Amino acid sequence: MGNSTTKFQPFSKEAALNLIAPFARVEGPVLLALQATQKEFGYVDRDAVEVIAEVCNVSIAEVHGVLTYYSDFRTIPAAKIEVKVCVAEACQSVGSRKLVADASAALNTKMHSQSMDESVQLNQVFCLGNCALGPAAMVDEKLVGRATGEKIAEIVSQIKKEYA
């Protein structure tokens, strides 16, 4: 299922405060507050980091540390289509570094960035569980074995047509 089918509430500090306030009374609240924030707004806005720090009585640096430690957290709104390329050892041994370069060129975007039209985001991950068919990728939650930049671009193109 693509990100475009998910409707998120627009971010506001007030909405974030209302969402995060209950976590003030929970043990280890930062991760839970970050998860709830991303689930509600689709990403963790910079202002949400400050709200979480204040409500959870921790430093902004601590919240930022948790936010940047986990690769599934986003700090910008999600693109409609997410492309993940596995860069773990098994996929590296069969060409994932070339796949990263080829996918980046085919999608006209850099790793961990969105395309100019913000419709596609390219990310690296450290295992998709498809080691036997590496290099592996995932396009909009569709697993792709023996992935190539061309194959990824073709799937993205098909998905864009479905969304249009």
N, C-alpha and C positions, 0 to 999 in steps of 0.2 A: 504494500500500500504506500503510495507516495505521500510526501509531506504536504502536497497541495490540497489533499482532502481533509486535512486536519485544520480546524479553525481555532485560533488562539485569541485570547483576550489581548487587546492592545496594552502595552506596558504603561503603567503609571506608578509613581511612588506610593500613592495612597492605596491602590489595589495591592501592591506588593506588601505593604505594611499590614493590611488586613489578612493577607494570605499567610504571612510569616509569623505574625504575633503569637499564635498558639505554640510555636516551636520554642518559645522562651522558657517554657516549663518542662521541656523534654531533655533527657540526657543525650549529649552528643548531637546537638541540634543543627549544626552547620550543613552537613551532608543532606539531611532530610529537607532543610529549608531550600537548599539549592535545587534538589530534585523537584520539589513542589513548585518552585519558581519556574523552572524550565517546562514543566508539564503545563502550567497555566499560561505562560506567555510565549513558549516555544524557544526561548533562549534566556540567558541570565544577563540582564542589562547592567551596565556599570553602576547605575544608581541602586540596583537591587543589592549589590555587594555591600554598599554602605548601610542599607536597611537591615540586611541580615546581620552584619557586624554589631549594629546597635541593639537589635532585638535579642541577639544571642549573647551579648556582652563579651564579644571577642574582638580582636583587632581586624581591621580591613585586610591586613597582610595574611592573617590566618584564613579568612574566607577566600581570598584570592589564591592562596596556596592549595586549598581543597579544590577550588574551581579549575585551576590549571593542571592539577594532578590527574584528574579523570578526563580522558579524551572524549567522552560522550557529552560533556557539557559544551554548549555553544554560547558565545558571547555576542553573536550577531544573529538576526533572524535566519531561520533555515531557508535554504534554497528549495525550490520545488522538487528537485531531483538530487539525491546524494549518491555520489560514486565513492566507494571505498576500495582501496587497493591494498592487498595484504603485502606487508614488507617483512614478515617473519622469516626465519632462517630457511625453512623448507621452500617457500616461494622465492626467496632470494636466490637459492641454488638453481632455480629453473627460469630466472629472468625477470623478477619483479622490478628490479631497478630500471631495466629497459621499459617495462610496462608503465612505470610511473612517468617516465619521460614521454613515451608515446601517447599515453592518456592525456597528459598535460597539453601536449601539442594538439591532439585531436579535439580536445574540448576547449582549447584556447584559454586555459586557466592554470594557475600554479597550485601546488599542493597546499592544502588548508586554506584555500581561497575560493571565492565564487567567480563564476563567469561574469563578463561585463554586464550581461542582462540579468544577473542574479538568479538565473534559472537552474544552474548546476553548481554544486560544490564538490570539490575533489578532496578526499581525505585519505590518509594512510592509516591502516590498522595493523595489529600484530596477531592476527590469525582469524580466519573465517571458517576454520574447520574443514577446509577443502584441500588439504595438503596434497593428496594423491593427484589432483587435477590442477596443480599450480602452473603458472602463477594464477592466483585466484583474485577475483574482484566481486563486488556486490554493487548492483545498480538498482537503486530504488527498491531495496530489499529482495532483489532477484540475484541469486548466486550465479556467478559466471566462472566456469572452469576453463583452463587453458586460454585465459583472457589475453586479448590483444587490444591495442589502442583503437584499432578499427572496429573490432567487435563491440567495445564499450561505446564508441561514438554512434554506432548503428542502433544499439539498444536505447541510448539517450534520445536519438532522433525519433524512434518509434514512440517512446513515452511522451515526448513533446507533442507529437501529433494527437495522441489520446487526450492530452490536457487541453488542446486547442479547441 
